[in-house]
């Protein structure tokens, strides 16, 4: 299904709000164009949900088109014509994230955080939570397999950042943040970069890398979010104090400059 969804280009099919939601590169391309014109689809995720439908209808209304909520040939043409006049700016989704990041305080004491894991790393996340709370951060934890539960908890907590931990069998560490071919989370990339640098200093964690992906929990969260894949589990649990120190240090650094990938 993912390969089929990726094959659609904008204009290849009519786009509208249906159940289940339409997904694909064409939806993402429409969201990017709407965002650059100031119509807020929410996160650019390639999913035609209610926020995207509302943004599309508002665009049609502003252009004098029939407000039918369907992105067909006339609407695609209007997006192309209006987009040519505005250039390739960052878009409303990026600007909204930058505004959110500007409200982040100058230290951990100002942060609202969610720390979660998807099984096997409870001892690690408990230590990390304690370490962050000792620095004054307001932290809640999530211990669930379902990524949507993590995202919902984070959104309800109005968190500044979500940090998830995923166990892997192979040795190493990877930190993922949300990115598509046309959009990336500025705060996510900045935090992921800091996490990766910090993990490389932990004995036993090899080949720490940063990667922009379209993971479900990263797509559904409405704030800076990263997922750390660590393994093997026993080695990670043994190194929990050092990993905790690395996470706390990375978050403290990110809080002082949340839109900058290094510093």
C-alpha positions in Angstrom: 0.0 0.0 0.0 2.8 2.4 0.8 4.3 2.0 -2.7 0.9 2.7 -4.3 0.4 5.8 -2.1 3.8 7.1 -3.0 3.1 6.8 -6.8 0.4 9.5 -6.9 1.3 12.9 -8.2 -0.8 16.0 -7.5 -3.7 16.1 -10.0 -3.6 12.3 -10.7 -6.8 11.8 -8.7 -9.4 13.9 -6.9 -8.5 14.5 -3.2 -11.2 14.8 -0.6 -12.2 13.8 2.9 -13.2 10.2 3.0 -13.0 7.3 5.5 -10.4 5.8 5.6 -8.4 9.0 5.0 -6.6 9.3 1.6 -2.8 9.2 2.0 0.0 9.8 -0.5 2.6 12.0 -2.0 -0.1 14.0 -3.8 -1.8 14.8 -0.5 1.5 16.0 0.9 2.2 18.1 -2.2 -1.2 19.8 -1.8 -0.6 20.4 1.9 2.8 22.0 1.2 1.2 24.3 -1.4 -1.7 25.3 0.8 0.7 26.0 3.7 2.9 28.2 1.6 -0.2 30.2 0.7 -1.1 30.6 4.4 -3.8 27.9 4.7 -3.1 25.7 7.7 -3.4 22.0 7.2 -1.7 21.1 10.4 1.4 18.9 10.2 2.4 18.1 6.6 1.9 14.4 6.8 0.4 13.2 3.5 -2.9 12.4 5.2 -6.1 14.1 4.1 -7.8 14.6 7.5 -10.2 17.2 8.8 -7.6 20.0 9.2 -6.6 19.5 5.5 -10.2 19.5 4.4 -10.9 22.8 6.2 -7.7 24.4 4.7 -8.7 23.3 1.2 -12.2 24.6 1.6 -10.9 28.0 2.8 -8.5 28.2 -0.1 -11.4 27.5 -2.6 -13.5 30.1 -0.9 -10.7 32.7 -1.2 -10.2 31.9 -4.8 -13.8 32.1 -5.8 -14.0 28.4 -6.6 -16.8 26.1 -5.8 -16.3 25.2 -2.2 -16.8 21.4 -2.5 -13.8 20.3 -0.5 -12.4 18.3 -3.5 -9.0 19.0 -5.0 -9.7 18.4 -8.6 -8.3 20.0 -11.8 -9.6 23.5 -11.2 -8.3 23.6 -7.6 -4.9 22.1 -8.6 -4.6 24.8 -11.3 -5.4 27.5 -8.7 -2.8 26.1 -6.4 -0.2 26.2 -9.2 -1.1 29.8 -10.3 -1.1 31.2 -6.8 1.9 29.2 -5.7 3.9 30.7 -8.6 3.3 34.1 -7.2 4.4 33.3 -3.6 7.7 31.4 -4.3 8.9 28.6 -2.0 8.6 30.0 1.5 8.7 27.8 4.6 4.9 27.5 4.8 2.5 27.9 7.7 3.3 24.6 9.4 7.0 25.5 9.7 6.2 29.0 10.9 3.8 27.6 13.5 6.5 25.2 14.8 9.1 28.0 15.0 6.5 30.1 17.0 6.1 27.1 19.4 9.8 26.8 19.8 10.2 30.5 20.6 8.0 29.9 23.6 10.4 27.2 25.0 12.1 28.4 28.2 15.8 28.7 28.8 16.2 25.5 30.8 14.7 22.2 31.8 12.6 23.8 34.5 10.5 25.4 31.9 9.7 22.2 29.9 6.7 20.0 29.8 7.9 16.6 28.6 6.5 13.1 27.8 8.9 10.1 28.0 7.6 6.9 26.6 8.7 3.4 25.5 7.2 0.7 23.4 8.2 -2.3 25.6 11.4 -3.6 27.2 12.9 -0.3 28.3 10.9 0.5 31.3 13.9 0.6 33.7 15.6 3.1 31.4 12.6 5.4 31.0 12.0 5.4 34.7 15.6 6.6 35.4 15.3 9.3 32.7 12.0 10.5 34.1 13.5 10.8 37.6 16.6 12.6 36.2 14.4 15.1 34.3 12.1 15.7 37.3 15.2 16.4 39.5 16.0 19.2 37.1 12.5 20.6 37.5 10.9 19.4 34.2 7.2 18.5 34.3 7.3 14.9 33.0 4.7 12.3 32.3 5.4 8.7 31.1 3.8 6.4 28.7 4.3 2.6 28.7 2.2 1.4 25.7 2.8 -0.5 22.4 0.3 1.7 20.5 2.0 4.8 19.0 -1.3 6.7 19.0 -1.5 6.4 22.8 1.9 8.1 23.0 0.8 10.8 20.6 -2.5 11.5 22.4 -0.9 11.7 25.8 1.7 14.1 24.5 -0.9 16.3 22.8 -3.1 16.3 25.9 -0.2 17.2 28.1 0.6 20.1 25.7 4.2 19.0 25.9 7.1 20.9 24.6 8.7 17.7 23.5 8.1 13.9 23.3 11.0 11.5 23.7 10.2 7.9 22.8 12.4 4.8 23.3 12.3 1.7 21.2 14.2 -1.5 21.9 16.2 -3.1 19.1 18.1 -6.4 18.9 21.2 -5.1 17.2 23.9 -3.1 19.0 23.7 0.7 18.4 21.6 3.8 18.7 19.5 5.8 16.3 17.4 8.9 16.8 14.5 9.6 14.5 12.6 12.9 14.0 9.7 13.7 11.7 10.5 14.5 8.0 9.1 14.0 4.6 10.6 14.9 1.2 8.9 18.3 1.4 8.8 19.0 5.2 10.9 18.4 8.3 10.4 19.3 11.9 12.9 22.0 12.8 12.8 21.3 16.5 12.8 17.5 16.0 16.0 17.7 13.9 17.6 20.0 16.5 16.8 17.7 19.4 17.7 14.5 17.5 21.1 15.9 16.6 21.8 16.8 20.2 20.7 13.3 21.3 22.9 11.6 18.8 26.0 13.6 19.8 25.3 12.8 23.5 24.8 9.1 22.8 28.1 8.8 21.0 29.8 9.6 24.3 28.1 6.6 26.0 30.2 3.5 26.2 28.4 0.6 24.6 26.2 2.6 22.3 27.8 2.3 18.9 27.0 3.9 15.5 24.6 6.6 16.9 22.8 8.2 13.9 20.1 10.7 13.2 17.4 10.1 10.6 14.3 12.0 9.4 11.4 9.5 9.0 7.6 9.3 8.8 7.0 7.2 11.9 3.4 7.2 13.1 4.1 8.6 16.6 6.2 11.4 15.1 3.5 12.2 12.5 0.7 12.4 15.1 2.4 14.4 17.8 1.9 18.2 17.6 5.3 19.2 19.1 9.0 18.4 18.8 9.3 14.7 19.0 12.0 12.1 18.6 12.2 8.3 18.9 15.5 6.7 20.1 16.1 3.1 19.0 18.6 1.4 21.4 20.0 -2.0 21.7 20.5 -4.7 22.7 18.2 -4.3 25.7 20.5 -5.7 28.4 23.4 -3.5 27.4 21.0 -0.5 27.4 19.7 -1.3 30.8 23.3 -1.7 32.1 24.2 1.7 30.7 21.0 3.4 31.9 22.7 5.9 34.2 25.0 7.1 31.4 22.1 7.2 28.9 20.0 9.2 31.4 22.8 11.7 31.8 23.1 12.0 28.0 19.3 12.5 27.5 19.1 15.1 30.3 22.2 16.9 28.9 20.8 16.9 25.3 17.4 18.2 26.5 19.0 21.0 28.6 21.1 22.1 25.6 18.0 21.9 23.2 16.0 24.1 25.6 18.4 26.9 25.3 18.3 26.9 21.5 15.4 24.6 20.3 15.6 25.5 16.6 19.3 25.0 16.2 20.7 21.6 15.3 24.0 22.1 17.0 25.4 24.2 19.8 
